[in-house]
Structures are given as C-alpha cells and as structure tokens.
C-alpha cells in the first residue's frame, strides 16, 4: 500500500499515465481508500488540463489565471 506522501511524489506521473502497471494498481487501491488523495489527483488533473489549454509557456503561467480558470470550470 502506498502512503499519502508517496502519492504526492507520484503526482505528475499519475497525471501523465507514466506508471508501471504494479504502481498504477497501487495508486488505484490507494485512491479507493483515501478521499484526500482522490481530491488531490482530481485537482492535479484539472490543473494539468487547464495548463494545456493555456496558450502560454507553462513556466510563465500566472497561478492566479489558473485559479480563475478552475473556478470558471466549477460554475
Ligand atoms: Zn492518501
């Protein structure tokens, strides 16, 4: 079983689907049991989708703009 700390370290790999099958399974099992990490991954996914939509270099992204986009999605 993965710990929450390990989940947060895997964050971007989870989003990119860049995981070995055994790791993916461990992540899946953890998400079933842990609402906090489920929320965390959901937020990460939303953020990465928004980042892909922005016509900016991701290194120059304004975090306020990302938050605004996320809030617009929730409405
Ligand atoms: Zn967790």
PDB file of the backbone (N, CA, C, O) and the ligand in Angstrom, with CONECT records:
HET     ZN  A 101       1
ATOM      1  N   UNK A   1       0.845  -1.210   0.000  1.00  0.00           N
ATOM      2  CA  UNK A   1       0.000   0.000   0.000  1.00  0.00           C
ATOM      3  C   UNK A   1       0.872   1.248   0.000  1.00  0.00           C
ATOM      4  O   UNK A   1       1.821   1.357   0.775  1.00  0.00           O
ATOM      5  N   UNK A   2       0.541   2.174  -0.867  1.00  0.00           N
ATOM      6  CA  UNK A   2       1.272   3.426  -0.912  1.00  0.00           C
ATOM      7  C   UNK A   2       0.861   4.326   0.255  1.00  0.00           C
ATOM      8  O   UNK A   2      -0.264   4.247   0.748  1.00  0.00           O
ATOM      9  N   UNK A   3       1.771   5.163   0.678  1.00  0.00           N
ATOM     10  CA  UNK A   3       1.418   6.188   1.660  1.00  0.00           C
ATOM     11  C   UNK A   3       0.965   7.446   0.912  1.00  0.00           C
ATOM     12  O   UNK A   3       1.186   7.584  -0.291  1.00  0.00           O
ATOM     13  N   UNK A   4       0.326   8.357   1.651  1.00  0.00           N
ATOM     14  CA  UNK A   4      -0.114   9.606   1.038  1.00  0.00           C
ATOM     15  C   UNK A   4       1.089  10.398   0.531  1.00  0.00           C
ATOM     16  O   UNK A   4       1.007  11.065  -0.500  1.00  0.00           O
ATOM     17  N   UNK A   5       2.186  10.325   1.244  1.00  0.00           N
ATOM     18  CA  UNK A   5       3.394  11.030   0.834  1.00  0.00           C
ATOM     19  C   UNK A   5       3.895  10.490  -0.516  1.00  0.00           C
ATOM     20  O   UNK A   5       4.282  11.254  -1.400  1.00  0.00           O
ATOM     21  N   UNK A   6       3.876   9.170  -0.649  1.00  0.00           N
ATOM     22  CA  UNK A   6       4.298   8.567  -1.920  1.00  0.00           C
ATOM     23  C   UNK A   6       3.359   8.968  -3.048  1.00  0.00           C
ATOM     24  O   UNK A   6       3.787   9.183  -4.183  1.00  0.00           O
ATOM     25  N   UNK A   7       2.089   9.064  -2.727  1.00  0.00           N
ATOM     26  CA  UNK A   7       1.109   9.504  -3.723  1.00  0.00           C
ATOM     27  C   UNK A   7       1.438  10.906  -4.218  1.00  0.00           C
ATOM     28  O   UNK A   7       1.399  11.170  -5.420  1.00  0.00           O
ATOM     29  N   UNK A   8       1.761  11.802  -3.293  1.00  0.00           N
ATOM     30  CA  UNK A   8       2.045  13.176  -3.705  1.00  0.00           C
ATOM     31  C   UNK A   8       3.331  13.235  -4.528  1.00  0.00           C
ATOM     32  O   UNK A   8       3.460  14.067  -5.426  1.00  0.00           O
ATOM     33  N   UNK A   9       4.277  12.351  -4.222  1.00  0.00           N
ATOM     34  CA  UNK A   9       5.512  12.325  -5.007  1.00  0.00           C
ATOM     35  C   UNK A   9       5.267  11.777  -6.414  1.00  0.00           C
ATOM     36  O   UNK A   9       5.965  12.138  -7.361  1.00  0.00           O
ATOM     37  N   UNK A  10       4.277  10.910  -6.536  1.00  0.00           N
ATOM     38  CA  UNK A  10       3.950  10.326  -7.843  1.00  0.00           C
ATOM     39  C   UNK A  10       3.068  11.243  -8.687  1.00  0.00           C
ATOM     40  O   UNK A  10       2.849  10.996  -9.873  1.00  0.00           O
ATOM     41  N   UNK A  11       2.565  12.307  -8.055  1.00  0.00           N
ATOM     42  CA  UNK A  11       1.566  13.169  -8.665  1.00  0.00           C
ATOM     43  C   UNK A  11       1.624  13.344 -10.172  1.00  0.00           C
ATOM     44  O   UNK A  11       0.686  12.957 -10.869  1.00  0.00           O
ATOM     45  N   UNK A  12       2.713  13.923 -10.696  1.00  0.00           N
ATOM     46  CA  UNK A  12       2.749  14.228 -12.130  1.00  0.00           C
ATOM     47  C   UNK A  12       2.790  12.949 -12.976  1.00  0.00           C
ATOM     48  O   UNK A  12       2.265  12.915 -14.089  1.00  0.00           O
ATOM     49  N   UNK A  13       3.419  11.899 -12.435  1.00  0.00           N
ATOM     50  CA  UNK A  13       3.463  10.630 -13.165  1.00  0.00           C
ATOM     51  C   UNK A  13       2.073  10.019 -13.283  1.00  0.00           C
ATOM     52  O   UNK A  13       1.730   9.408 -14.295  1.00  0.00           O
ATOM     53  N   UNK A  14       1.277  10.198 -12.225  1.00  0.00           N
ATOM     54  CA  UNK A  14      -0.098   9.691 -12.258  1.00  0.00           C
ATOM     55  C   UNK A  14      -0.877  10.395 -13.366  1.00  0.00           C
ATOM     56  O   UNK A  14      -1.592   9.758 -14.140  1.00  0.00           O
ATOM     57  N   UNK A  15      -0.730  11.714 -13.431  1.00  0.00           N
ATOM     58  CA  UNK A  15      -1.452  12.500 -14.422  1.00  0.00           C
ATOM     59  C   UNK A  15      -1.029  12.131 -15.837  1.00  0.00           C
ATOM     60  O   UNK A  15      -1.857  12.046 -16.744  1.00  0.00           O
ATOM     61  N   UNK A  16       0.265  11.915 -16.009  1.00  0.00           N
ATOM     62  CA  UNK A  16       0.769  11.620 -17.353  1.00  0.00           C
ATOM     63  C   UNK A  16       0.597  10.144 -17.710  1.00  0.00           C
ATOM     64  O   UNK A  16       0.913   9.726 -18.824  1.00  0.00           O
ATOM     65  N   UNK A  17       0.096   9.362 -16.761  1.00  0.00           N
ATOM     66  CA  UNK A  17      -0.070   7.937 -17.008  1.00  0.00           C
ATOM     67  C   UNK A  17       1.258   7.218 -17.148  1.00  0.00           C
ATOM     68  O   UNK A  17       1.348   6.147 -17.748  1.00  0.00           O
ATOM     69  N   UNK A  18       2.280   7.829 -16.582  1.00  0.00           N
ATOM     70  CA  UNK A  18       3.632   7.325 -16.753  1.00  0.00           C
ATOM     71  C   UNK A  18       4.002   6.409 -15.592  1.00  0.00           C
ATOM     72  O   UNK A  18       4.962   6.668 -14.866  1.00  0.00           O
ATOM     73  N   UNK A  19       3.227   5.332 -15.422  1.00  0.00           N
ATOM     74  CA  UNK A  19       3.432   4.445 -14.286  1.00  0.00           C
ATOM     75  C   UNK A  19       3.515   3.001 -14.747  1.00  0.00           C
ATOM     76  O   UNK A  19       2.873   2.598 -15.717  1.00  0.00           O
ATOM     77  N   UNK A  20       4.327   2.226 -14.021  1.00  0.00           N
ATOM     78  CA  UNK A  20       4.306   0.787 -14.269  1.00  0.00           C
ATOM     79  C   UNK A  20       2.972   0.228 -13.803  1.00  0.00           C
ATOM     80  O   UNK A  20       2.302   0.817 -12.954  1.00  0.00           O
ATOM     81  N   UNK A  21       2.597  -0.901 -14.359  1.00  0.00           N
ATOM     82  CA  UNK A  21       1.292  -1.485 -14.048  1.00  0.00           C
ATOM     83  C   UNK A  21       1.141  -1.731 -12.547  1.00  0.00           C
ATOM     84  O   UNK A  21       0.081  -1.469 -11.978  1.00  0.00           O
ATOM     85  N   UNK A  22       2.188  -2.229 -11.914  1.00  0.00           N
ATOM     86  CA  UNK A  22       2.102  -2.522 -10.486  1.00  0.00           C
ATOM     87  C   UNK A  22       1.908  -1.245  -9.679  1.00  0.00           C
ATOM     88  O   UNK A  22       1.170  -1.230  -8.694  1.00  0.00           O
ATOM     89  N   UNK A  23       2.573  -0.176 -10.101  1.00  0.00           N
ATOM     90  CA  UNK A  23       2.428   1.113  -9.412  1.00  0.00           C
ATOM     91  C   UNK A  23       1.038   1.677  -9.638  1.00  0.00           C
ATOM     92  O   UNK A  23       0.411   2.212  -8.724  1.00  0.00           O
ATOM     93  N   UNK A  24       0.563   1.547 -10.879  1.00  0.00           N
ATOM     94  CA  UNK A  24      -0.766   2.060 -11.220  1.00  0.00           C
ATOM     95  C   UNK A  24      -1.828   1.376 -10.354  1.00  0.00           C
ATOM     96  O   UNK A  24      -2.772   2.009  -9.881  1.00  0.00           O
ATOM     97  N   UNK A  25      -1.647   0.078 -10.162  1.00  0.00           N
ATOM     98  CA  UNK A  25      -2.577  -0.685  -9.341  1.00  0.00           C
ATOM     99  C   UNK A  25      -2.532  -0.197  -7.896  1.00  0.00           C
ATOM    100  O   UNK A  25      -3.572  -0.043  -7.255  1.00  0.00           O
ATOM    101  N   UNK A  26      -1.327   0.045  -7.387  1.00  0.00           N
ATOM    102  CA  UNK A  26      -1.172   0.530  -6.012  1.00  0.00           C
ATOM    103  C   UNK A  26      -1.824   1.897  -5.848  1.00  0.00           C
ATOM    104  O   UNK A  26      -2.450   2.179  -4.827  1.00  0.00           O
ATOM    105  N   UNK A  27      -1.669   2.748  -6.874  1.00  0.00           N
ATOM    106  CA  UNK A  27      -2.296   4.074  -6.860  1.00  0.00           C
ATOM    107  C   UNK A  27      -3.820   3.923  -6.839  1.00  0.00           C
ATOM    108  O   UNK A  27      -4.512   4.586  -6.066  1.00  0.00           O
ATOM    109  N   UNK A  28      -4.317   3.057  -7.683  1.00  0.00           N
ATOM    110  CA  UNK A  28      -5.754   2.817  -7.768  1.00  0.00           C
ATOM    111  C   UNK A  28      -6.308   2.363  -6.412  1.00  0.00           C
ATOM    112  O   UNK A  28      -7.340   2.856  -5.956  1.00  0.00           O
ATOM    113  N   UNK A  29      -5.610   1.422  -5.779  1.00  0.00           N
ATOM    114  CA  UNK A  29      -6.063   0.923  -4.482  1.00  0.00           C
ATOM    115  C   UNK A  29      -6.036   2.032  -3.431  1.00  0.00           C
ATOM    116  O   UNK A  29      -6.936   2.134  -2.598  1.00  0.00           O
ATOM    117  N   UNK A  30      -4.994   2.858  -3.481  1.00  0.00           N
ATOM    118  CA  UNK A  30      -4.895   3.948  -2.514  1.00  0.00           C
ATOM    119  C   UNK A  30      -6.040   4.947  -2.713  1.00  0.00           C
ATOM    120  O   UNK A  30      -6.643   5.414  -1.747  1.00  0.00           O
ATOM    121  N   UNK A  31      -6.327   5.264  -3.965  1.00  0.00           N
ATOM    122  CA  UNK A  31      -7.379   6.246  -4.249  1.00  0.00           C
ATOM    123  C   UNK A  31      -8.742   5.745  -3.779  1.00  0.00           C
ATOM    124  O   UNK A  31      -9.594   6.529  -3.360  1.00  0.00           O
ATOM    125  N   UNK A  32      -8.935   4.438  -3.853  1.00  0.00           N
ATOM    126  CA  UNK A  32     -10.215   3.883  -3.384  1.00  0.00           C
ATOM    127  C   UNK A  32     -10.389   4.082  -1.887  1.00  0.00           C
ATOM    128  O   UNK A  32     -11.504   4.244  -1.392  1.00  0.00           O
ATOM    129  N   UNK A  33      -9.265   4.068  -1.171  1.00  0.00           N
ATOM    130  CA  UNK A  33      -9.321   4.104   0.291  1.00  0.00           C
ATOM    131  C   UNK A  33      -9.114   5.495   0.869  1.00  0.00           C
ATOM    132  O   UNK A  33      -9.405   5.726   2.042  1.00  0.00           O
ATOM    133  N   UNK A  34      -8.615   6.422   0.061  1.00  0.00           N
ATOM    134  CA  UNK A  34      -8.173   7.697   0.617  1.00  0.00           C
ATOM    135  C   UNK A  34      -8.817   8.889  -0.112  1.00  0.00           C
ATOM    136  O   UNK A  34      -8.370   9.270  -1.193  1.00  0.00           O
ATOM    137  N   UNK A  35      -9.853   9.466   0.476  1.00  0.00           N
ATOM    138  CA  UNK A  35     -10.546  10.606  -0.158  1.00  0.00           C
ATOM    139  C   UNK A  35      -9.622  11.805  -0.372  1.00  0.00           C
ATOM    140  O   UNK A  35      -9.776  12.545  -1.344  1.00  0.00           O
ATOM    141  N   UNK A  36      -8.671  11.992   0.530  1.00  0.00           N
ATOM    142  CA  UNK A  36      -7.773  13.139   0.404  1.00  0.00           C
ATOM    143  C   UNK A  36      -6.941  13.048  -0.861  1.00  0.00           C
ATOM    144  O   UNK A  36      -6.800  14.033  -1.587  1.00  0.00           O
ATOM    145  N   UNK A  37      -6.389  11.875  -1.130  1.00  0.00           N
ATOM    146  CA  UNK A  37      -5.558  11.718  -2.319  1.00  0.00           C
ATOM    147  C   UNK A  37      -6.419  11.728  -3.583  1.00  0.00           C
ATOM    148  O   UNK A  37      -5.976  12.168  -4.643  1.00  0.00           O
ATOM    149  N   UNK A  38      -7.636  11.245  -3.457  1.00  0.00           N
ATOM    150  CA  UNK A  38      -8.563  11.295  -4.582  1.00  0.00           C
ATOM    151  C   UNK A  38      -8.781  12.745  -4.990  1.00  0.00           C
ATOM    152  O   UNK A  38      -8.742  13.090  -6.171  1.00  0.00           O
ATOM    153  N   UNK A  39      -9.012  13.586  -3.987  1.00  0.00           N
ATOM    154  CA  UNK A  39      -9.187  15.016  -4.224  1.00  0.00           C
ATOM    155  C   UNK A  39      -7.919  15.617  -4.824  1.00  0.00           C
ATOM    156  O   UNK A  39      -7.972  16.427  -5.751  1.00  0.00           O
ATOM    157  N   UNK A  40      -6.798  15.207  -4.281  1.00  0.00           N
ATOM    158  CA  UNK A  40      -5.510  15.727  -4.740  1.00  0.00           C
ATOM    159  C   UNK A  40      -5.287  15.418  -6.224  1.00  0.00           C
ATOM    160  O   UNK A  40      -4.887  16.292  -6.995  1.00  0.00           O
ATOM    161  N   UNK A  41      -5.546  14.186  -6.608  1.00  0.00           N
ATOM    162  CA  UNK A  41      -5.351  13.790  -8.003  1.00  0.00           C
ATOM    163  C   UNK A  41      -6.342  14.499  -8.914  1.00  0.00           C
ATOM    164  O   UNK A  41      -6.011  14.888 -10.035  1.00  0.00           O
ATOM    165  N   UNK A  42      -7.561  14.659  -8.415  1.00  0.00           N
ATOM    166  CA  UNK A  42      -8.573  15.362  -9.192  1.00  0.00           C
ATOM    167  C   UNK A  42      -8.129  16.803  -9.464  1.00  0.00           C
ATOM    168  O   UNK A  42      -8.240  17.297 -10.586  1.00  0.00           O
ATOM    169  N   UNK A  43      -7.632  17.459  -8.430  1.00  0.00           N
ATOM    170  CA  UNK A  43      -7.144  18.832  -8.589  1.00  0.00           C
ATOM    171  C   UNK A  43      -5.975  18.879  -9.569  1.00  0.00           C
ATOM    172  O   UNK A  43      -5.896  19.769 -10.415  1.00  0.00           O
ATOM    173  N   UNK A  44      -5.071  17.911  -9.443  1.00  0.00           N
ATOM    174  CA  UNK A  44      -3.923  17.868 -10.345  1.00  0.00           C
ATOM    175  C   UNK A  44      -4.372  17.712 -11.792  1.00  0.00           C
ATOM    176  O   UNK A  44      -3.841  18.365 -12.690  1.00  0.00           O
ATOM    177  N   UNK A  45      -5.340  16.854 -12.005  1.00  0.00           N
ATOM    178  CA  UNK A  45      -5.845  16.625 -13.364  1.00  0.00           C
ATOM    179  C   UNK A  45      -6.459  17.882 -13.933  1.00  0.00           C
ATOM    180  O   UNK A  45      -6.196  18.257 -15.075  1.00  0.00           O
ATOM    181  N   UNK A  46      -7.293  18.541 -13.112  1.00  0.00           N
ATOM    182  CA  UNK A  46      -7.902  19.786 -13.551  1.00  0.00           C
ATOM    183  C   UNK A  46      -6.831  20.800 -13.907  1.00  0.00           C
ATOM    184  O   UNK A  46      -6.912  21.469 -14.937  1.00  0.00           O
ATOM    185  N   UNK A  47      -5.834  20.907 -13.052  1.00  0.00           N
ATOM    186  CA  UNK A  47      -4.776  21.880 -13.281  1.00  0.00           C
ATOM    187  C   UNK A  47      -4.021  21.568 -14.563  1.00  0.00           C
ATOM    188  O   UNK A  47      -3.705  22.474 -15.334  1.00  0.00           O
ATOM    189  N   UNK A  48      -3.732  20.306 -14.796  1.00  0.00           N
ATOM    190  CA  UNK A  48      -2.968  19.974 -15.995  1.00  0.00           C
ATOM    191  C   UNK A  48      -3.798  20.195 -17.257  1.00  0.00           C
ATOM    192  O   UNK A  48      -3.259  20.580 -18.295  1.00  0.00           O
ATOM    193  N   UNK A  49      -5.110  19.954 -17.172  1.00  0.00           N
ATOM    194  CA  UNK A  49      -5.973  20.245 -18.318  1.00  0.00           C
ATOM    195  C   UNK A  49      -5.990  21.733 -18.627  1.00  0.00           C
ATOM    196  O   UNK A  49      -5.899  22.146 -19.783  1.00  0.00           O
ATOM    197  N   UNK A  50      -6.107  22.524 -17.575  1.00  0.00           N
ATOM    198  CA  UNK A  50      -6.130  23.972 -17.751  1.00  0.00           C
ATOM    199  C   UNK A  50      -4.807  24.455 -18.325  1.00  0.00           C
ATOM    200  O   UNK A  50      -4.775  25.314 -19.207  1.00  0.00           O
ATOM    201  N   UNK A  51      -3.727  23.900 -17.819  1.00  0.00           N
ATOM    202  CA  UNK A  51      -2.409  24.300 -18.319  1.00  0.00           C
ATOM    203  C   UNK A  51      -2.272  24.008 -19.800  1.00  0.00           C
ATOM    204  O   UNK A  51      -1.683  24.792 -20.544  1.00  0.00           O
ATOM    205  N   UNK A  52      -2.824  22.867 -20.229  1.00  0.00           N
ATOM    206  CA  UNK A  52      -2.730  22.514 -21.639  1.00  0.00           C
ATOM    207  C   UNK A  52      -3.544  23.445 -22.514  1.00  0.00           C
ATOM    208  O   UNK A  52      -3.223  23.665 -23.682  1.00  0.00           O
ATOM    209  N   UNK A  53      -4.612  23.994 -21.929  1.00  0.00           N
ATOM    210  CA  UNK A  53      -5.457  24.896 -22.700  1.00  0.00           C
ATOM    211  C   UNK A  53      -4.868  26.286 -22.838  1.00  0.00           C
ATOM    212  O   UNK A  53      -5.175  27.012 -23.783  1.00  0.00           O
ATOM    213  N   UNK A  54      -4.021  26.650 -21.888  1.00  0.00           N
ATOM    214  CA  UNK A  54      -3.457  27.986 -21.921  1.00  0.00           C
ATOM    215  C   UNK A  54      -2.410  28.095 -23.024  1.00  0.00           C
ATOM    216  O   UNK A  54      -1.559  27.216 -23.163  1.00  0.00           O
ATOM    217  N   UNK A  55      -2.469  29.154 -23.797  1.00  0.00           N
ATOM    218  CA  UNK A  55      -1.540  29.338 -24.905  1.00  0.00           C
ATOM    219  C   UNK A  55      -0.197  29.923 -24.447  1.00  0.00           C
ATOM    220  O   UNK A  55       0.495  30.600 -25.207  1.00  0.00           O
ATOM    221  N   UNK A  56       0.144  29.648 -23.210  1.00  0.00           N
ATOM    222  CA  UNK A  56       1.362  30.224 -22.653  1.00  0.00           C
ATOM    223  C   UNK A  56       2.399  29.138 -22.417  1.00  0.00           C
ATOM    224  O   UNK A  56       2.077  27.955 -22.298  1.00  0.00           O
ATOM    225  N   UNK A  57       3.617  29.561 -22.353  1.00  0.00           N
ATOM    226  CA  UNK A  57       4.658  28.666 -21.873  1.00  0.00           C
ATOM    227  C   UNK A  57       4.338  28.322 -20.415  1.00  0.00           C
ATOM    228  O   UNK A  57       4.092  29.223 -19.613  1.00  0.00           O
ATOM    229  N   UNK A  58       4.337  27.048 -20.064  1.00  0.00           N
ATOM    230  CA  UNK A  58       3.918  26.653 -18.720  1.00  0.00           C
ATOM    231  C   UNK A  58       4.851  27.194 -17.636  1.00  0.00           C
ATOM    232  O   UNK A  58       4.456  27.286 -16.474  1.00  0.00           O
ATOM    233  N   UNK A  59       6.053  27.546 -17.994  1.00  0.00           N
ATOM    234  CA  UNK A  59       6.952  28.102 -16.976  1.00  0.00           C
ATOM    235  C   UNK A  59       6.577  29.536 -16.652  1.00  0.00           C
ATOM    236  O   UNK A  59       7.007  30.068 -15.628  1.00  0.00           O
ATOM    237  N   UNK A  60       5.784  30.175 -17.507  1.00  0.00           N
ATOM    238  CA  UNK A  60       5.434  31.574 -17.306  1.00  0.00           C
ATOM    239  C   UNK A  60       3.974  31.746 -16.903  1.00  0.00           C
ATOM    240  O   UNK A  60       3.428  32.848 -16.945  1.00  0.00           O
ATOM    241  N   UNK A  61       3.350  30.629 -16.509  1.00  0.00           N
ATOM    242  CA  UNK A  61       1.921  30.694 -16.188  1.00  0.00           C
ATOM    243  C   UNK A  61       1.676  31.436 -14.886  1.00  0.00           C
ATOM    244  O   UNK A  61       2.362  31.228 -13.885  1.00  0.00           O
ATOM    245  N   UNK A  62       0.704  32.285 -14.927  1.00  0.00           N
ATOM    246  CA  UNK A  62       0.282  33.032 -13.752  1.00  0.00           C
ATOM    247  C   UNK A  62      -0.691  32.166 -12.945  1.00  0.00           C
ATOM    248  O   UNK A  62      -1.745  31.777 -13.448  1.00  0.00           O
ATOM    249  N   UNK A  63      -0.340  31.872 -11.716  1.00  0.00           N
ATOM    250  CA  UNK A  63      -1.178  30.962 -10.936  1.00  0.00           C
ATOM    251  C   UNK A  63      -2.564  31.540 -10.678  1.00  0.00           C
ATOM    252  O   UNK A  63      -3.527  30.790 -10.523  1.00  0.00           O
ATOM    253  N   UNK A  64      -2.675  32.854 -10.631  1.00  0.00           N
ATOM    254  CA  UNK A  64      -3.989  33.476 -10.439  1.00  0.00           C
ATOM    255  C   UNK A  64      -4.899  33.175 -11.628  1.00  0.00           C
ATOM    256  O   UNK A  64      -6.097  32.947 -11.459  1.00  0.00           O
ATOM    257  N   UNK A  65      -4.332  33.177 -12.811  1.00  0.00           N
ATOM    258  CA  UNK A  65      -5.102  32.879 -14.016  1.00  0.00           C
ATOM    259  C   UNK A  65      -5.583  31.431 -13.997  1.00  0.00           C
ATOM    260  O   UNK A  65      -6.698  31.134 -14.425  1.00  0.00           O
ATOM    261  N   UNK A  66      -4.734  30.530 -13.496  1.00  0.00           N
ATOM    262  CA  UNK A  66      -5.111  29.119 -13.411  1.00  0.00           C
ATOM    263  C   UNK A  66      -6.266  28.958 -12.433  1.00  0.00           C
ATOM    264  O   UNK A  66      -7.239  28.260 -12.719  1.00  0.00           O
ATOM    265  N   UNK A  67      -6.156  29.603 -11.283  1.00  0.00           N
ATOM    266  CA  UNK A  67      -7.223  29.528 -10.286  1.00  0.00           C
ATOM    267  C   UNK A  67      -8.535  30.034 -10.862  1.00  0.00           C
ATOM    268  O   UNK A  67      -9.594  29.448 -10.637  1.00  0.00           O
ATOM    269  N   UNK A  68      -8.454  31.119 -11.601  1.00  0.00           N
ATOM    270  CA  UNK A  68      -9.647  31.697 -12.199  1.00  0.00           C
ATOM    271  C   UNK A  68     -10.283  30.695 -13.167  1.00  0.00           C
ATOM    272  O   UNK A  68     -11.499  30.502 -13.162  1.00  0.00           O
ATOM    273  N   UNK A  69      -9.455  30.067 -13.990  1.00  0.00           N
ATOM    274  CA  UNK A  69      -9.947  29.055 -14.927  1.00  0.00           C
ATOM    275  C   UNK A  69     -10.621  27.905 -14.187  1.00  0.00           C
ATOM    276  O   UNK A  69     -11.682  27.429 -14.591  1.00  0.00           O
ATOM    277  N   UNK A  70      -9.991  27.466 -13.100  1.00  0.00           N
ATOM    278  CA  UNK A  70     -10.545  26.358 -12.335  1.00  0.00           C
ATOM    279  C   UNK A  70     -11.899  26.738 -11.753  1.00  0.00           C
ATOM    280  O   UNK A  70     -12.833  25.936 -11.742  1.00  0.00           O
ATOM    281  N   UNK A  71     -11.991  27.973 -11.269  1.00  0.00           N
ATOM    282  CA  UNK A  71     -13.249  28.418 -10.681  1.00  0.00           C
ATOM    283  C   UNK A  71     -14.334  28.501 -11.749  1.00  0.00           C
ATOM    284  O   UNK A  71     -15.492  28.171 -11.489  1.00  0.00           O
ATOM    285  N   UNK A  72     -13.961  28.942 -12.949  1.00  0.00           N
ATOM    286  CA  UNK A  72     -14.922  29.024 -14.034  1.00  0.00           C
ATOM    287  C   UNK A  72     -15.450  27.642 -14.397  1.00  0.00           C
ATOM    288  O   UNK A  72     -16.628  27.484 -14.716  1.00  0.00           O
ATOM    289  N   UNK A  73     -14.573  26.646 -14.347  1.00  0.00           N
ATOM    290  CA  UNK A  73     -14.992  25.278 -14.650  1.00  0.00           C
ATOM    291  C   UNK A  73     -16.014  24.763 -13.666  1.00  0.00           C
ATOM    292  O   UNK A  73     -16.905  23.993 -14.025  1.00  0.00           O
ATOM    293  N   UNK A  74     -15.882  25.194 -12.404  1.00  0.00           N
ATOM    294  CA  UNK A  74     -16.774  24.694 -11.360  1.00  0.00           C
ATOM    295  C   UNK A  74     -18.175  25.283 -11.463  1.00  0.00           C
ATOM    296  O   UNK A  74     -19.128  24.733 -10.911  1.00  0.00           O
ATOM    297  N   UNK A  75     -18.297  26.400 -12.168  1.00  0.00           N
ATOM    298  CA  UNK A  75     -19.605  27.049 -12.252  1.00  0.00           C
ATOM    299  C   UNK A  75     -20.514  26.396 -13.278  1.00  0.00           C
ATOM    300  O   UNK A  75     -21.650  26.832 -13.463  1.00  0.00           O
TER     301      UNK A  75
HETATM  302 ZN    ZN A 101      -3.754   9.177   0.634  1.00  0.00          ZN
END
